[in-house]
Amino acid sequence: MELMVEILLWACIVLESGVYSVSLPEITDGEFIEQCVREHNKARSSVNPPASDMLYMTWDEGLAITARAWARHCVFEHNIYLKDARRVHPTFLSVGENIGTGYPPSNFKVNTAIKSWVDENQFYDYEANQCSDVCGHYTQVVWATSYKVGCAIHLCPNGVKKTNFGTRESYMFVCNYATAGNMNGMQPYQSKGAACSRCEGTCKKSLCRSQDRDSQKSYNWTPDWDPVKGSNYVAVLVARPIALICTFIAAYAVHYFYPDVFCYE
């Protein structure tokens, strides 16, 4: 009896360690969404030189679905489907993208991840419209006409391909934008004139706002290249009952071997 309980306990420990190693926010997590939007607009409202046509950025569910689908590939490269707009969003005709990765996943923070892109501004010369080092992530974040964003963070238990992490548990962080930025030969925004002077609507914190642009839409849609396509929900449905069973087994084992441990009030 004792041997059987011990075996079950070890099996549960191994199983649960693989399933619940790290908890990362879903694309429907309100705090995650708020952080992503806030950090982007924080960077957009503080560009130097100041912008006269910078649009306020809001969340888009469809872009978040796309970001999640690509993050699930766990490969450190840009989405190979971006050139085919019909396969990356139901309505937008162009979609941009920023990607990031790291380990351990427990260290992930939205503000830190986006700040790593924004910090590329030190390599960007606005007047010359040139980069002395990588700065494309920054210019996409502050691209004036990109007014929608959708991000996703995904746990990669076996590591992220095309990195030096090997097979260590890592994460993929992806943000998609519409309309796409980083058009060849163009500056990310216009600097002539006062804030919001080149766009219609209201002006708040140097960003142009519009009720129509800022409105939210829902999409009953999933990219045809999403590698999961619902299997993650199956995994959750399977994992949760197993975890519950393990909890009962652990409680029974402790009570069986150490009956005096429990205290009652």
DASULCOR-V766451 format. One record per backbone hydrogen bond with DSSP energy under -1.0 kcal/mol. NH is the residue of the N-H (numbers start at 0). CO is the residue of the C=O. E is the energy in kcal/mol with one decimal. If there is no record, write none. Layout:
NH|CO|E  NH|CO|E
//
This chain:
4|0|-2.2  5|1|-2.3  6|2|-2.2  7|3|-2.3  8|4|-2.4  9|5|-2.4  10|6|-2.2  11|7|-2.2  12|8|-2.3  13|9|-2.3  14|10|-2.4  15|11|-3.1  16|12|-2.1  17|13|-1.2  18|14|-1.6  19|15|-2.9  28|25|-1.6  32|28|-2.5  33|29|-2.5  34|30|-2.4  35|31|-2.2  36|32|-2.4  37|33|-2.6  38|34|-2.5  39|35|-1.6  40|36|-2.4  41|37|-2.3  42|38|-1.6  43|39|-2.2  44|40|-2.2  51|189|-3.0  54|143|-1.7  55|207|-2.9  57|146|-2.3  59|148|-2.1  63|59|-1.8  64|60|-2.2  65|61|-2.0  66|62|-2.6  67|63|-2.6  68|64|-2.3  69|65|-2.2  70|66|-2.5  71|67|-1.7  72|69|-1.8  73|70|-1.7  75|160|-2.7  76|74|-2.0  81|78|-1.2  83|80|-1.8  86|83|-2.4  87|84|-1.5  88|84|-1.5  95|176|-2.7  97|174|-2.5  99|172|-2.4  101|170|-1.2  106|103|-2.0  107|104|-1.9  112|108|-2.4  113|109|-2.5  114|110|-2.0  115|111|-1.6  117|113|-2.4  118|114|-2.8  119|116|-1.5  120|117|-2.1  121|118|-1.3  122|119|-2.3  123|120|-1.3  124|129|-2.9  128|124|-1.6  129|124|-1.4  131|122|-2.7  138|134|-2.2  139|135|-1.5  140|136|-2.1  141|137|-2.0  142|139|-1.3  143|187|-3.2  145|142|-1.5  146|144|-1.0  146|177|-1.0  147|177|-2.2  148|57|-2.1  149|175|-2.0  151|173|-2.3  153|171|-2.6  155|169|-3.1  158|155|-1.9  160|73|-2.7  167|164|-1.4  169|155|-2.2  170|101|-2.0  171|153|-2.4  172|99|-3.1  173|151|-2.6  174|97|-2.6  175|149|-3.0  176|95|-2.0  177|147|-1.8  185|182|-2.0  196|193|-2.1  197|51|-2.6  198|195|-1.4  201|208|-1.4  203|206|-2.6  206|203|-1.3  207|53|-2.9  208|201|-3.2  213|209|-2.9  220|218|-1.5  225|222|-1.5  230|227|-1.3  233|229|-1.2  234|230|-2.2  235|231|-1.9  236|232|-2.3  237|233|-1.9  238|234|-3.0  239|235|-2.4  241|237|-1.4  242|238|-2.8  243|239|-2.2  244|240|-2.5  245|241|-2.6  246|242|-1.9  247|243|-1.9  248|244|-2.5  249|245|-2.7  250|246|-2.3  251|247|-2.6  252|248|-2.8  253|249|-2.4  254|250|-2.2  255|251|-2.5  256|252|-2.6  257|253|-2.8  260|257|-1.9
//
